[in-house]
Amino acid sequence: QVQLVESGGGLVQAGDSLRLSCAPSGRTFSIYTMGWFRQAPGKEREFVAAITWRGSWTYYADFVKGRFTISRDNAKNTVYLQMNSLKPEETAVYYCAAARDDIDNYSYLPGLYDYWGQGTQVTVSS
């Protein structure tokens, strides 16, 4: 089993930046891909970004390209999501997820992830 704990959410103003962290624990050797998703009230969970746990491959949703950056620090066993120029419509609960398989360009599909964190709330005021 893998446990995921997100942190770093909060209340910011439009245009501000925020960095989310996700710390996996447990059988982390089984992780191949890490992803970030978000879910706003009344909406479906949507893909934000993904990264391989050991390689350098990253993948982004079109709407965050150029503003968000996913990265990892294996020494700290942590994955980050740096979010810049935040918009009020990006208010949501942000979730970290881990997949055991190389899901590559299918990493936008939440059903392919094996483990999920509890989520961290991000609120962007206008």
C-alpha positions, 0 to 999 in steps of 0.5 A, spaced: 500 500 500 501 507 498 499 513 502 499 520 500 498 526 504 497 533 500 499 539 503 500 547 501 493 549 500 489 555 502 486 562 500 489 566 495 487 572 491 487 571 483 494 572 480 497 569 486 502 563 486 501 557 491 505 550 491 502 544 493 506 538 496 504 530 496 508 526 500 508 518 498 509 513 504 509 505 504 511 501 498 513 507 494 518 503 490 511 500 486 510 507 484 511 509 477 507 515 475 504 521 480 499 525 478 495 531 480 487 532 479 482 537 482 475 537 483 470 543 484 464 543 487 459 540 482 464 538 477 468 532 475 475 530 477 479 533 472 487 532 470 492 537 472 499 534 471 503 528 471 510 526 472 514 519 473 517 517 479 524 516 477 524 519 470 523 526 467 517 525 463 512 530 465 505 531 462 500 537 463 493 539 461 492 544 456 489 549 461 495 549 465 501 549 461 506 555 462 503 556 469 503 550 473 509 546 474 510 539 477 516 536 480 519 531 485 524 531 490 526 523 491 531 525 496 525 528 500 520 523 497 515 529 495 512 531 489 510 538 488 505 542 484 507 550 483 501 554 481 502 561 478 497 566 476 491 562 479 484 564 477 478 564 481 475 558 477 481 554 479 478 554 486 477 546 487 480 540 492 486 538 489 488 531 489 495 527 489 494 520 486 499 515 484 499 509 479 503 503 479 503 502 472 507 506 466 500 510 464 504 515 459 499 519 455 493 516 459 495 519 465 489 524 465 485 518 466 483 518 474 481 511 473 488 508 472 491 511 478 491 506 484 492 510 490 489 517 492 490 522 497 485 526 501 486 532 498 487 539 499 483 545 498 485 551 494 481 557 494 482 563 489 478 569 490 477 575 485 
